[in-house]
Amino acid sequence: MAVSDYDDPQESEAGAAYWRANVHLLLVLLSVWFAVSFGAGILFVEPLNAYTLPGTGFPLGFWFAQQGSIYVFVALIFIYVFLMNRMDKRFGVAEEE
């Protein structure tokens, strides 16, 4: 790329807006992951253990610590892909199919 490609203020503003939206999305999803893995699996395990997972009999806090946080992480990956594809289309940087 030539140096003049970076001189367009409108393009740099759009790029900055895209980056801010991307970072905001990442922070939200990482916060959810932290809340589920650390919060439900460690901090709130005792109150959650008062409930059992229907059909299994496992305490809910134990389930979140062992498997629930992994399921949430995998779901967050798919949510991230879906939301990033939508964001790419909104900012005009989507990949062509």
Phi, psi and omega in degrees: 000146178278161180298327183293342178296336183263003183272346184285112183293329180294319180291323179290327176292319178294320178295321178293321178294319177297317180294318178299317179296320179296313180295321178299315178299315179298317180295320179296312182293322177292327176295319177297315180299317179297315181299320182285312185286313182275315183292301184287329183272340184233302187291316186253025184294321182295311177296325180289332179291349175291342180250153176245154178286122184303134177087347182242328183083359179285141174298139186297321178297318177297317181298316179297320181292326185267316186229327185301318181293330177290317178298319179296319178299315179296320177297321179295328176297313179294322177297318179299315180298314181298312182291326177291322176298319177294319179294320178300318178295320181296323182267000176075028179238021182291148176284144178282140178264000000 
